[in-house]
Structures are given as C-alpha cells and as structure tokens.
C-alpha cells in the first residue's frame, strides 16, 4: 500500500519501522542504536538506474530499539505529481551501509491538489 500525499504538502510526516528478514518467521525490527544516520531516498517509479534521486534526506530516529524513523517533507519533495519508489539507507559506524528494504521498494504517490 502506498503512502499518499498531496502535491506541495509537508504533512503528514513519513514514519516507518525498519525491519530485517521481512516476510520470514524471524522478521524483526532493526535496532538502530549504533546507527550514525538513516537517509530517506525517493525516486520516480520506473526511472532508469542512472537517474538521480528525486529526494534524499536525513531521517530522525524516533525509537532506535524499535527501528522507527521519521522523515519531514520539504515543499520541493512533493512538488511533482508521480509515483515513487522509496528505500532507506542506514549508515553504521565505521561507515558500513545497509539498504532497507533489501528486496523491492516501498511506495509513495504524490497526487494533485485541487486547491
């Protein structure tokens, strides 16, 4: 199910729980206690692999042990009506990187605002 936001809106924020082994019997939240940062990355669905990101921004870690993060939209983030793929990039000390989800993407739809 896609997260849907109107063009130009900056609320609601995007909140996610990062998990490992999604869909498996040992699925569990990722403990972000040792994470240096988490980035929110969004790119138009079906864009070429070499196309630049449409959005890349730092997320706030709201609950490290539960893997809960939040992204606050900027007005430019939702300026273009489109469907987007989303992933999260965790940077661990000393610079190791983990991308979540590791299979597929989450979805965001920016839809027209009638006002």
PyMOL CGO cylinders between C-alpha atoms (Angstrom):
from pymol import cmd
from pymol.cgo import CYLINDER

trace = [
    CYLINDER, 0.00, 0.00, 0.00, 1.41, 3.37, -0.99, 0.3, 1, 1, 1, 1, 1, 1,
    CYLINDER, 1.41, 3.37, -0.99, 1.82, 6.37, 1.26, 0.3, 1, 1, 1, 1, 1, 1,
    CYLINDER, 1.82, 6.37, 1.26, -0.22, 9.14, -0.42, 0.3, 1, 1, 1, 1, 1, 1,
    CYLINDER, -0.22, 9.14, -0.42, 0.42, 12.87, -0.05, 0.3, 1, 1, 1, 1, 1, 1,
    CYLINDER, 0.42, 12.87, -0.05, -0.96, 15.86, -1.95, 0.3, 1, 1, 1, 1, 1, 1,
    CYLINDER, -0.96, 15.86, -1.95, 1.27, 17.97, -4.19, 0.3, 1, 1, 1, 1, 1, 1,
    CYLINDER, 1.27, 17.97, -4.19, 3.07, 20.67, -2.18, 0.3, 1, 1, 1, 1, 1, 1,
    CYLINDER, 3.07, 20.67, -2.18, 2.06, 19.27, 1.23, 0.3, 1, 1, 1, 1, 1, 1,
    CYLINDER, 2.06, 19.27, 1.23, 4.62, 18.79, 4.00, 0.3, 1, 1, 1, 1, 1, 1,
    CYLINDER, 4.62, 18.79, 4.00, 2.39, 16.90, 6.44, 0.3, 1, 1, 1, 1, 1, 1,
    CYLINDER, 2.39, 16.90, 6.44, 1.85, 14.18, 7.48, 0.3, 1, 1, 1, 1, 1, 1,
    CYLINDER, 1.85, 14.18, 7.48, 5.42, 13.14, 8.06, 0.3, 1, 1, 1, 1, 1, 1,
    CYLINDER, 5.42, 13.14, 8.06, 6.61, 9.78, 6.69, 0.3, 1, 1, 1, 1, 1, 1,
    CYLINDER, 6.61, 9.78, 6.69, 7.05, 7.33, 9.57, 0.3, 1, 1, 1, 1, 1, 1,
    CYLINDER, 7.05, 7.33, 9.57, 8.45, 3.83, 9.05, 0.3, 1, 1, 1, 1, 1, 1,
    CYLINDER, 8.45, 3.83, 9.05, 9.60, 0.89, 11.11, 0.3, 1, 1, 1, 1, 1, 1,
    CYLINDER, 9.60, 0.89, 11.11, 12.74, -0.59, 9.57, 0.3, 1, 1, 1, 1, 1, 1,
    CYLINDER, 12.74, -0.59, 9.57, 12.80, -4.38, 9.70, 0.3, 1, 1, 1, 1, 1, 1,
    CYLINDER, 12.80, -4.38, 9.70, 15.09, -7.19, 8.66, 0.3, 1, 1, 1, 1, 1, 1,
    CYLINDER, 15.09, -7.19, 8.66, 14.06, -10.58, 7.29, 0.3, 1, 1, 1, 1, 1, 1,
    CYLINDER, 14.06, -10.58, 7.29, 10.71, -9.16, 6.13, 0.3, 1, 1, 1, 1, 1, 1,
    CYLINDER, 10.71, -9.16, 6.13, 8.19, -11.89, 5.43, 0.3, 1, 1, 1, 1, 1, 1,
    CYLINDER, 8.19, -11.89, 5.43, 10.26, -14.54, 7.21, 0.3, 1, 1, 1, 1, 1, 1,
    CYLINDER, 10.26, -14.54, 7.21, 9.50, -16.25, 10.51, 0.3, 1, 1, 1, 1, 1, 1,
    CYLINDER, 9.50, -16.25, 10.51, 12.36, -14.33, 12.14, 0.3, 1, 1, 1, 1, 1, 1,
    CYLINDER, 12.36, -14.33, 12.14, 11.21, -10.87, 10.92, 0.3, 1, 1, 1, 1, 1, 1,
    CYLINDER, 11.21, -10.87, 10.92, 12.19, -8.24, 13.48, 0.3, 1, 1, 1, 1, 1, 1,
    CYLINDER, 12.19, -8.24, 13.48, 12.80, -4.50, 13.86, 0.3, 1, 1, 1, 1, 1, 1,
    CYLINDER, 12.80, -4.50, 13.86, 16.33, -3.29, 13.14, 0.3, 1, 1, 1, 1, 1, 1,
    CYLINDER, 16.33, -3.29, 13.14, 17.90, -1.88, 16.30, 0.3, 1, 1, 1, 1, 1, 1,
    CYLINDER, 17.90, -1.88, 16.30, 19.27, 1.47, 15.18, 0.3, 1, 1, 1, 1, 1, 1,
    CYLINDER, 19.27, 1.47, 15.18, 21.12, 2.20, 18.44, 0.3, 1, 1, 1, 1, 1, 1,
    CYLINDER, 21.12, 2.20, 18.44, 24.53, 2.10, 16.72, 0.3, 1, 1, 1, 1, 1, 1,
    CYLINDER, 24.53, 2.10, 16.72, 23.41, 3.85, 13.52, 0.3, 1, 1, 1, 1, 1, 1,
    CYLINDER, 23.41, 3.85, 13.52, 25.15, 7.09, 12.56, 0.3, 1, 1, 1, 1, 1, 1,
    CYLINDER, 25.15, 7.09, 12.56, 22.29, 8.16, 10.26, 0.3, 1, 1, 1, 1, 1, 1,
    CYLINDER, 22.29, 8.16, 10.26, 19.33, 7.00, 8.20, 0.3, 1, 1, 1, 1, 1, 1,
    CYLINDER, 19.33, 7.00, 8.20, 18.54, 8.55, 4.81, 0.3, 1, 1, 1, 1, 1, 1,
    CYLINDER, 18.54, 8.55, 4.81, 15.16, 8.62, 3.09, 0.3, 1, 1, 1, 1, 1, 1,
    CYLINDER, 15.16, 8.62, 3.09, 15.61, 8.04, -0.65, 0.3, 1, 1, 1, 1, 1, 1,
    CYLINDER, 15.61, 8.04, -0.65, 12.83, 8.51, -3.21, 0.3, 1, 1, 1, 1, 1, 1,
    CYLINDER, 12.83, 8.51, -3.21, 12.99, 8.08, -7.00, 0.3, 1, 1, 1, 1, 1, 1,
    CYLINDER, 12.99, 8.08, -7.00, 10.25, 8.03, -9.63, 0.3, 1, 1, 1, 1, 1, 1,
    CYLINDER, 10.25, 8.03, -9.63, 8.91, 4.53, -10.24, 0.3, 1, 1, 1, 1, 1, 1,
    CYLINDER, 8.91, 4.53, -10.24, 10.41, 3.03, -13.42, 0.3, 1, 1, 1, 1, 1, 1,
    CYLINDER, 10.41, 3.03, -13.42, 13.18, 5.67, -13.60, 0.3, 1, 1, 1, 1, 1, 1,
    CYLINDER, 13.18, 5.67, -13.60, 16.43, 4.42, -15.06, 0.3, 1, 1, 1, 1, 1, 1,
    CYLINDER, 16.43, 4.42, -15.06, 19.03, 3.08, -12.66, 0.3, 1, 1, 1, 1, 1, 1,
    CYLINDER, 19.03, 3.08, -12.66, 21.30, 6.01, -13.54, 0.3, 1, 1, 1, 1, 1, 1,
    CYLINDER, 21.30, 6.01, -13.54, 18.65, 8.71, -12.97, 0.3, 1, 1, 1, 1, 1, 1,
    CYLINDER, 18.65, 8.71, -12.97, 19.33, 10.93, -9.96, 0.3, 1, 1, 1, 1, 1, 1,
    CYLINDER, 19.33, 10.93, -9.96, 17.26, 10.61, -6.79, 0.3, 1, 1, 1, 1, 1, 1,
    CYLINDER, 17.26, 10.61, -6.79, 14.21, 12.85, -6.64, 0.3, 1, 1, 1, 1, 1, 1,
    CYLINDER, 14.21, 12.85, -6.64, 14.57, 13.13, -2.86, 0.3, 1, 1, 1, 1, 1, 1,
    CYLINDER, 14.57, 13.13, -2.86, 17.36, 12.20, -0.48, 0.3, 1, 1, 1, 1, 1, 1,
    CYLINDER, 17.36, 12.20, -0.48, 17.17, 13.49, 3.06, 0.3, 1, 1, 1, 1, 1, 1,
    CYLINDER, 17.17, 13.49, 3.06, 18.15, 12.66, 6.61, 0.3, 1, 1, 1, 1, 1, 1,
    CYLINDER, 18.15, 12.66, 6.61, 15.53, 10.97, 8.78, 0.3, 1, 1, 1, 1, 1, 1,
    CYLINDER, 15.53, 10.97, 8.78, 15.04, 11.38, 12.50, 0.3, 1, 1, 1, 1, 1, 1,
    CYLINDER, 15.04, 11.38, 12.50, 15.44, 8.21, 14.56, 0.3, 1, 1, 1, 1, 1, 1,
    CYLINDER, 15.44, 8.21, 14.56, 12.35, 8.31, 16.79, 0.3, 1, 1, 1, 1, 1, 1,
    CYLINDER, 12.35, 8.31, 16.79, 12.82, 4.98, 18.60, 0.3, 1, 1, 1, 1, 1, 1,
    CYLINDER, 12.82, 4.98, 18.60, 16.18, 3.31, 17.99, 0.3, 1, 1, 1, 1, 1, 1,
    CYLINDER, 16.18, 3.31, 17.99, 15.46, -0.08, 19.54, 0.3, 1, 1, 1, 1, 1, 1,
    CYLINDER, 15.46, -0.08, 19.54, 12.13, -0.40, 17.69, 0.3, 1, 1, 1, 1, 1, 1,
    CYLINDER, 12.13, -0.40, 17.69, 13.67, 0.77, 14.38, 0.3, 1, 1, 1, 1, 1, 1,
    CYLINDER, 13.67, 0.77, 14.38, 11.23, 3.67, 14.00, 0.3, 1, 1, 1, 1, 1, 1,
    CYLINDER, 11.23, 3.67, 14.00, 12.30, 6.61, 11.82, 0.3, 1, 1, 1, 1, 1, 1,
    CYLINDER, 12.30, 6.61, 11.82, 10.57, 9.75, 10.54, 0.3, 1, 1, 1, 1, 1, 1,
    CYLINDER, 10.57, 9.75, 10.54, 11.05, 11.98, 7.51, 0.3, 1, 1, 1, 1, 1, 1,
    CYLINDER, 11.05, 11.98, 7.51, 9.76, 15.56, 7.45, 0.3, 1, 1, 1, 1, 1, 1,
    CYLINDER, 9.76, 15.56, 7.45, 8.88, 16.66, 3.92, 0.3, 1, 1, 1, 1, 1, 1,
    CYLINDER, 8.88, 16.66, 3.92, 10.21, 19.82, 2.33, 0.3, 1, 1, 1, 1, 1, 1,
    CYLINDER, 10.21, 19.82, 2.33, 7.91, 21.61, -0.14, 0.3, 1, 1, 1, 1, 1, 1,
    CYLINDER, 7.91, 21.61, -0.14, 10.16, 20.63, -3.08, 0.3, 1, 1, 1, 1, 1, 1,
    CYLINDER, 10.16, 20.63, -3.08, 9.90, 16.93, -2.08, 0.3, 1, 1, 1, 1, 1, 1,
    CYLINDER, 9.90, 16.93, -2.08, 6.22, 16.81, -3.06, 0.3, 1, 1, 1, 1, 1, 1,
    CYLINDER, 6.22, 16.81, -3.06, 6.25, 19.34, -5.91, 0.3, 1, 1, 1, 1, 1, 1,
    CYLINDER, 6.25, 19.34, -5.91, 5.99, 16.78, -8.74, 0.3, 1, 1, 1, 1, 1, 1,
    CYLINDER, 5.99, 16.78, -8.74, 2.94, 14.56, -9.19, 0.3, 1, 1, 1, 1, 1, 1,
    CYLINDER, 2.94, 14.56, -9.19, 4.18, 10.99, -9.69, 0.3, 1, 1, 1, 1, 1, 1,
    CYLINDER, 4.18, 10.99, -9.69, 4.54, 7.54, -8.18, 0.3, 1, 1, 1, 1, 1, 1,
    CYLINDER, 4.54, 7.54, -8.18, 7.85, 6.93, -6.42, 0.3, 1, 1, 1, 1, 1, 1,
    CYLINDER, 7.85, 6.93, -6.42, 9.92, 4.04, -5.08, 0.3, 1, 1, 1, 1, 1, 1,
    CYLINDER, 9.92, 4.04, -5.08, 11.31, 4.52, -1.57, 0.3, 1, 1, 1, 1, 1, 1,
    CYLINDER, 11.31, 4.52, -1.57, 14.16, 2.94, 0.35, 0.3, 1, 1, 1, 1, 1, 1,
    CYLINDER, 14.16, 2.94, 0.35, 16.14, 3.76, 3.47, 0.3, 1, 1, 1, 1, 1, 1,
    CYLINDER, 16.14, 3.76, 3.47, 19.93, 3.87, 3.73, 0.3, 1, 1, 1, 1, 1, 1,
    CYLINDER, 19.93, 3.87, 3.73, 21.36, 3.18, 7.18, 0.3, 1, 1, 1, 1, 1, 1,
    CYLINDER, 21.36, 3.18, 7.18, 24.96, 4.23, 7.84, 0.3, 1, 1, 1, 1, 1, 1,
    CYLINDER, 24.96, 4.23, 7.84, 26.61, 2.31, 10.65, 0.3, 1, 1, 1, 1, 1, 1,
    CYLINDER, 26.61, 2.31, 10.65, 29.93, 3.05, 12.36, 0.3, 1, 1, 1, 1, 1, 1,
    CYLINDER, 29.93, 3.05, 12.36, 32.57, 2.95, 10.83, 0.3, 1, 1, 1, 1, 1, 1,
    CYLINDER, 32.57, 2.95, 10.83, 30.78, 3.76, 7.56, 0.3, 1, 1, 1, 1, 1, 1,
    CYLINDER, 30.78, 3.76, 7.56, 29.14, 0.43, 6.69, 0.3, 1, 1, 1, 1, 1, 1,
    CYLINDER, 29.14, 0.43, 6.69, 25.89, 0.89, 4.73, 0.3, 1, 1, 1, 1, 1, 1,
    CYLINDER, 25.89, 0.89, 4.73, 22.68, -1.16, 4.80, 0.3, 1, 1, 1, 1, 1, 1,
    CYLINDER, 22.68, -1.16, 4.80, 19.72, -0.51, 2.48, 0.3, 1, 1, 1, 1, 1, 1,
    CYLINDER, 19.72, -0.51, 2.48, 16.19, -1.36, 3.63, 0.3, 1, 1, 1, 1, 1, 1,
    CYLINDER, 16.19, -1.36, 3.63, 14.17, -3.00, 2.25, 0.3, 1, 1, 1, 1, 1, 1,
    CYLINDER, 14.17, -3.00, 2.25, 16.82, -5.22, 0.73, 0.3, 1, 1, 1, 1, 1, 1,
    CYLINDER, 16.82, -5.22, 0.73, 14.29, -6.62, -1.77, 0.3, 1, 1, 1, 1, 1, 1,
    CYLINDER, 14.29, -6.62, -1.77, 11.99, -4.28, -3.67, 0.3, 1, 1, 1, 1, 1, 1,
    CYLINDER, 11.99, -4.28, -3.67, 10.83, -0.85, -2.55, 0.3, 1, 1, 1, 1, 1, 1,
    CYLINDER, 10.83, -0.85, -2.55, 8.11, 0.89, -0.63, 0.3, 1, 1, 1, 1, 1, 1,
    CYLINDER, 8.11, 0.89, -0.63, 5.79, 3.29, -2.49, 0.3, 1, 1, 1, 1, 1, 1,
    CYLINDER, 5.79, 3.29, -2.49, 4.82, 6.95, -2.27, 0.3, 1, 1, 1, 1, 1, 1,
    CYLINDER, 4.82, 6.95, -2.27, 2.25, 8.65, -4.50, 0.3, 1, 1, 1, 1, 1, 1,
    CYLINDER, 2.25, 8.65, -4.50, 2.18, 12.43, -4.85, 0.3, 1, 1, 1, 1, 1, 1,
    CYLINDER, 2.18, 12.43, -4.85, -1.26, 13.33, -6.16, 0.3, 1, 1, 1, 1, 1, 1,
    CYLINDER, -1.26, 13.33, -6.16, -2.79, 16.57, -7.48, 0.3, 1, 1, 1, 1, 1, 1,
    CYLINDER, -2.79, 16.57, -7.48, -4.04, 19.15, -5.02, 0.3, 1, 1, 1, 1, 1, 1,
    CYLINDER, -4.04, 19.15, -5.02, -7.35, 20.66, -6.12, 0.3, 1, 1, 1, 1, 1, 1,
    CYLINDER, -7.35, 20.66, -6.12, -6.58, 23.95, -4.35, 0.3, 1, 1, 1, 1, 1, 1,
]
cmd.load_cgo(trace, "trace")
